[in-house]
Amino acid sequence: MKSIDLIKYVGVLIIATFLTFFFHEMSHWIAYEVLGYDAGFTLNGASVKDTSIQLTKTHRIIASAAGPIFTIIQGIVFYFVLKKHKNIMLYPFLFLPFIMRLGAAWANRFQPNDEGRISLDFGLNLYAISTLVVAFLLFLVFKISKKNKFSLAQNSITCIVSILLLFSLAFIDAKYKIRFV
């Protein structure tokens, strides 16, 4: 990758990171609102505004699933777009769903999040659903990377920059709690 192309690519990775997180959290927020709760969301979190409200198990599962469902759909859509159009500049929109859910699976060890909460609500191991989601998204990344001949260097750059952006976004959210709603 030429240096100008690398700068553009990193720019696309930044945009893909922001949009992936934004729409993931917005999906949680929409679920809460549709279920009748007054909710809000930040770059890396969505919740009911009144913390004294106890959601039913079903509502918890629906609200927790909304974000990962959107993220999986994003991955599937960009898998098919990349299957048709070999464009490395679109690759971050497939790769980010994978790295985001991988990061979320890792973060389950500190506090159960989306797939972790769903797993526990269904009486499964904390990592059961996370493992399925991450494996599926990795499969899409692997298949498209192989089909489009994205090199190990391209995948390494994508992975390293994505992880740095993921941690940066989580840090910014924790420090500033920028609320969209």
FIZAVEX-283723 format. One record per residue (C-alpha): residue in one letter; residue number from 0; x, y, z. Coordinates in nm, 4 decimals. Each point is the difference from the previous one (the first is absolute). Layout:
! FIZAVEX-283723
+----+-----+----------+----------+----------+
| aa |   i |        X |        Y |        Z |
+----+-----+----------+----------+----------+
|  A | NUM |        X |        Y |        Z |
...
+----+-----+----------+----------+----------+
//
This chain:
! FIZAVEX-283723
+----+-----+----------+----------+----------+
| aa |   i |        X |        Y |        Z |
+----+-----+----------+----------+----------+
|  M |   0 |   0.0000 |   0.0000 |   0.0000 |
|  K |   1 |   0.1404 |   0.3400 |  -0.0956 |
|  S |   2 |   0.0259 |   0.2613 |   0.2751 |
|  I |   3 |  -0.2852 |   0.2120 |  -0.1437 |
|  D |   4 |  -0.2174 |  -0.3096 |  -0.0303 |
|  L |   5 |   0.0901 |  -0.0984 |   0.3572 |
|  I |   6 |  -0.1075 |   0.3435 |   0.1279 |
|  K |   7 |  -0.3312 |  -0.0311 |  -0.1862 |
|  Y |   8 |  -0.0432 |  -0.3538 |   0.1317 |
|  V |   9 |   0.0586 |   0.1056 |   0.3606 |
|  G |  10 |  -0.2529 |   0.2805 |  -0.0581 |
|  V |  11 |  -0.2546 |  -0.2572 |  -0.1171 |
|  L |  12 |   0.0808 |  -0.2153 |   0.3051 |
|  I |  13 |  -0.0726 |   0.2990 |   0.2264 |
|  I |  14 |  -0.3326 |   0.0638 |  -0.1754 |
|  A |  15 |  -0.0901 |  -0.3714 |   0.0071 |
|  T |  16 |   0.0793 |  -0.0210 |   0.3715 |
|  F |  17 |  -0.2143 |   0.2992 |   0.0872 |
|  L |  18 |  -0.2931 |  -0.1111 |  -0.2177 |
|  T |  19 |   0.0141 |  -0.3622 |   0.1156 |
|  F |  20 |  -0.0094 |   0.1005 |   0.3658 |
|  F |  21 |  -0.2557 |   0.2776 |  -0.0550 |
|  F |  22 |  -0.2520 |  -0.2227 |  -0.1804 |
|  H |  23 |   0.0633 |  -0.2922 |   0.2366 |
|  E |  24 |  -0.0853 |   0.2161 |   0.3025 |
|  M |  25 |  -0.2843 |   0.1718 |  -0.1836 |
|  S |  26 |  -0.1503 |  -0.3454 |  -0.0608 |
|  H |  27 |  -0.0031 |  -0.0654 |   0.3744 |
|  W |  28 |  -0.1604 |   0.3415 |   0.0553 |
|  I |  29 |  -0.2700 |  -0.0681 |  -0.2627 |
|  A |  30 |  -0.0775 |  -0.3338 |   0.1678 |
|  Y |  31 |  -0.0383 |   0.1658 |   0.3390 |
|  E |  32 |  -0.2244 |   0.2708 |  -0.1461 |
|  V |  33 |  -0.2168 |  -0.2489 |  -0.1924 |
|  L |  34 |  -0.0388 |  -0.2001 |   0.3227 |
|  G |  35 |  -0.1317 |   0.3175 |   0.1651 |
|  Y |  36 |   0.3010 |   0.1176 |   0.2002 |
|  D |  37 |   0.1530 |   0.3491 |   0.0028 |
|  A |  38 |   0.3579 |  -0.0793 |  -0.0989 |
|  G |  39 |   0.3165 |   0.1617 |  -0.1241 |
|  F |  40 |   0.3283 |  -0.0968 |  -0.1602 |
|  T |  41 |   0.3637 |   0.1049 |  -0.0222 |
|  L |  42 |   0.2826 |  -0.1137 |  -0.2276 |
|  N |  43 |   0.0376 |  -0.3229 |   0.1943 |
|  G |  44 |  -0.3134 |  -0.0556 |   0.2013 |
|  A |  45 |  -0.3774 |   0.0152 |   0.0071 |
|  S |  46 |  -0.2283 |  -0.0199 |   0.2994 |
|  V |  47 |  -0.3319 |   0.0865 |   0.1518 |
|  K |  48 |   0.0270 |   0.3478 |   0.1512 |
|  D |  49 |  -0.1819 |  -0.0934 |   0.3220 |
|  T |  50 |   0.2465 |  -0.2394 |   0.1632 |
|  S |  51 |  -0.2586 |  -0.1122 |   0.2559 |
|  I |  52 |  -0.2000 |  -0.1785 |  -0.2722 |
|  Q |  53 |   0.0494 |  -0.3774 |  -0.0106 |
|  L |  54 |  -0.0470 |  -0.1379 |  -0.3508 |
|  T |  55 |  -0.1721 |  -0.3329 |  -0.0454 |
|  K |  56 |   0.2204 |  -0.2864 |  -0.1176 |
|  T |  57 |  -0.1618 |   0.0154 |  -0.3460 |
|  H |  58 |   0.0533 |   0.3760 |  -0.0289 |
|  R |  59 |   0.3618 |  -0.0395 |   0.1164 |
|  I |  60 |   0.0624 |  -0.2613 |  -0.2695 |
|  I |  61 |  -0.1653 |   0.2097 |  -0.2730 |
|  A |  62 |   0.1880 |   0.3171 |   0.0966 |
|  S |  63 |   0.3312 |  -0.1874 |   0.0332 |
|  A |  64 |  -0.0455 |  -0.1771 |  -0.3351 |
|  A |  65 |  -0.0913 |   0.3107 |  -0.2017 |
|  G |  66 |   0.3572 |   0.1328 |  -0.0280 |
|  P |  67 |   0.1701 |  -0.3281 |  -0.0936 |
|  I |  68 |  -0.2779 |  -0.0769 |  -0.2497 |
|  F |  69 |   0.0644 |   0.3308 |  -0.1761 |
|  T |  70 |   0.3759 |  -0.0633 |   0.0095 |
|  I |  71 |  -0.0415 |  -0.3511 |  -0.1455 |
|  I |  72 |  -0.2252 |   0.1385 |  -0.2752 |
|  Q |  73 |   0.2638 |   0.2633 |  -0.0768 |
|  G |  74 |   0.2600 |  -0.2745 |  -0.0320 |
|  I |  75 |  -0.2218 |  -0.2077 |  -0.2299 |
|  V |  76 |  -0.0889 |   0.2981 |  -0.2212 |
|  F |  77 |   0.3642 |   0.1015 |  -0.0429 |
|  Y |  78 |   0.1008 |  -0.3616 |  -0.0583 |
|  F |  79 |  -0.2300 |  -0.0086 |  -0.3029 |
|  V |  80 |   0.1039 |   0.3488 |  -0.1142 |
|  L |  81 |   0.3658 |  -0.1054 |   0.0172 |
|  K |  82 |  -0.0790 |  -0.3301 |  -0.1719 |
|  K |  83 |  -0.1294 |   0.2015 |  -0.2945 |
|  H |  84 |   0.2448 |   0.2937 |   0.0143 |
|  K |  85 |   0.3611 |  -0.0643 |   0.0952 |
|  N |  86 |   0.0564 |   0.3344 |   0.1742 |
|  I |  87 |   0.2391 |   0.0031 |   0.2965 |
|  M |  88 |  -0.1474 |   0.3362 |   0.1078 |
|  L |  89 |  -0.3282 |  -0.1785 |   0.0893 |
|  Y |  90 |   0.1751 |  -0.2762 |   0.1947 |
|  P |  91 |  -0.0036 |   0.1885 |   0.3343 |
|  F |  92 |  -0.3812 |  -0.0131 |  -0.0019 |
|  L |  93 |   0.0249 |  -0.3815 |   0.0097 |
|  F |  94 |   0.3068 |  -0.0203 |   0.2226 |
|  L |  95 |  -0.1291 |   0.2398 |   0.2689 |
|  P |  96 |  -0.3045 |  -0.2111 |   0.0908 |
|  F |  97 |   0.2371 |  -0.2936 |   0.0586 |
|  I |  98 |   0.2520 |   0.1945 |   0.2092 |
|  M |  99 |  -0.2768 |   0.1774 |   0.1934 |
|  R | 100 |  -0.1694 |  -0.3248 |   0.1027 |
|  L | 101 |   0.3399 |  -0.1600 |   0.0736 |
|  G | 102 |   0.0767 |   0.2922 |   0.2317 |
|  A | 103 |  -0.3434 |  -0.0355 |   0.1595 |
|  A | 104 |   0.0587 |  -0.3722 |   0.0551 |
|  W | 105 |   0.3292 |   0.0790 |   0.1725 |
|  A | 106 |  -0.1674 |   0.2725 |   0.2094 |
|  N | 107 |  -0.2529 |  -0.2544 |   0.1310 |
|  R | 108 |   0.2655 |  -0.1038 |   0.2500 |
|  F | 109 |  -0.0406 |   0.3353 |   0.1772 |
|  Q | 110 |  -0.3766 |   0.0399 |  -0.0329 |
|  P | 111 |  -0.2443 |  -0.1945 |  -0.2183 |
|  N | 112 |  -0.1014 |   0.1994 |  -0.3056 |
|  D | 113 |  -0.2390 |  -0.0650 |  -0.2881 |
|  E | 114 |   0.0659 |  -0.3617 |  -0.0962 |
|  G | 115 |   0.1235 |  -0.0831 |   0.3506 |
|  R | 116 |  -0.3228 |   0.1226 |   0.1613 |
|  I | 117 |  -0.2073 |  -0.1916 |  -0.2548 |
|  S | 118 |   0.2007 |  -0.3170 |   0.0643 |
|  L | 119 |  -0.0524 |   0.0320 |   0.3743 |
|  D | 120 |  -0.3718 |   0.0760 |  -0.0438 |
|  F | 121 |  -0.0318 |  -0.3234 |  -0.1987 |
|  G | 122 |   0.1938 |  -0.1931 |   0.2653 |
|  L | 123 |   0.3033 |  -0.0467 |  -0.2251 |
|  N | 124 |   0.3688 |   0.0559 |   0.0613 |
|  L | 125 |   0.0915 |   0.3726 |   0.0010 |
|  Y | 126 |   0.1962 |  -0.0367 |  -0.3263 |
|  A | 127 |  -0.2362 |  -0.2328 |  -0.1909 |
|  I | 128 |  -0.1780 |   0.2517 |  -0.2227 |
|  S | 129 |   0.3063 |   0.2261 |  -0.0260 |
|  T | 130 |   0.1964 |  -0.2940 |  -0.1381 |
|  L | 131 |  -0.2645 |  -0.0696 |  -0.2664 |
|  V | 132 |  -0.0245 |   0.3652 |  -0.1049 |
|  V | 133 |   0.3775 |   0.0540 |  -0.0138 |
|  A | 134 |   0.0546 |  -0.3290 |  -0.1868 |
|  F | 135 |  -0.2655 |   0.0912 |  -0.2572 |
|  L | 136 |   0.1423 |   0.3487 |  -0.0596 |
|  L | 137 |   0.3550 |  -0.1415 |  -0.0178 |
|  F | 138 |  -0.1229 |  -0.2485 |  -0.2594 |
|  L | 139 |  -0.1350 |   0.2898 |  -0.2135 |
|  V | 140 |   0.3271 |   0.1933 |   0.0390 |
|  F | 141 |   0.2060 |  -0.3087 |  -0.0883 |
|  K | 142 |  -0.2134 |  -0.0903 |  -0.3038 |
|  I | 143 |   0.0042 |   0.3505 |  -0.1485 |
|  S | 144 |   0.3662 |   0.0529 |   0.0788 |
|  K | 145 |   0.0853 |  -0.3222 |  -0.1793 |
|  K | 146 |  -0.2342 |   0.0683 |  -0.2954 |
|  N | 147 |   0.1228 |   0.3563 |  -0.0498 |
|  K | 148 |   0.3615 |  -0.0911 |   0.0744 |
|  F | 149 |   0.0387 |   0.2544 |   0.2796 |
|  S | 150 |   0.3565 |  -0.0553 |   0.1184 |
|  L | 151 |   0.1239 |  -0.0877 |   0.3463 |
|  A | 152 |   0.1479 |   0.3520 |   0.0181 |
|  Q | 153 |  -0.3374 |   0.1582 |  -0.0850 |
|  N | 154 |  -0.1740 |  -0.2165 |   0.2598 |
|  S | 155 |   0.2680 |   0.0741 |   0.2602 |
|  I | 156 |  -0.0279 |   0.3762 |  -0.0549 |
|  T | 157 |  -0.3803 |  -0.0258 |   0.0135 |
|  C | 158 |   0.0134 |  -0.2028 |   0.3198 |
|  I | 159 |   0.2540 |   0.2179 |   0.1830 |
|  V | 160 |  -0.1643 |   0.3294 |  -0.0949 |
|  S | 161 |  -0.3474 |  -0.1412 |   0.0780 |
|  I | 162 |   0.1087 |  -0.1095 |   0.3477 |
|  L | 163 |   0.1586 |   0.3395 |   0.0674 |
|  L | 164 |  -0.3175 |   0.1744 |  -0.1173 |
|  L | 165 |  -0.2200 |  -0.2314 |   0.2060 |
|  F | 166 |   0.1965 |   0.0788 |   0.3177 |
|  S | 167 |   0.0097 |   0.3713 |  -0.0879 |
|  L | 168 |  -0.3744 |   0.0120 |  -0.0484 |
|  A | 169 |  -0.0608 |  -0.1874 |   0.3275 |
|  F | 170 |   0.2358 |   0.2411 |   0.1810 |
|  I | 171 |  -0.1645 |   0.3095 |  -0.1507 |
|  D | 172 |  -0.3430 |  -0.1339 |   0.0921 |
|  A | 173 |   0.1069 |  -0.0784 |   0.3575 |
|  K | 174 |   0.1620 |   0.3424 |   0.0431 |
|  Y | 175 |  -0.2544 |   0.2277 |  -0.1702 |
|  K | 176 |  -0.3273 |  -0.2017 |  -0.0169 |
|  I | 177 |  -0.1179 |   0.1834 |  -0.3127 |
|  R | 178 |  -0.3766 |  -0.0650 |  -0.0034 |
|  F | 179 |  -0.1847 |  -0.0117 |  -0.3306 |
|  V | 180 |  -0.3376 |  -0.0359 |   0.1678 |
+----+-----+----------+----------+----------+
//
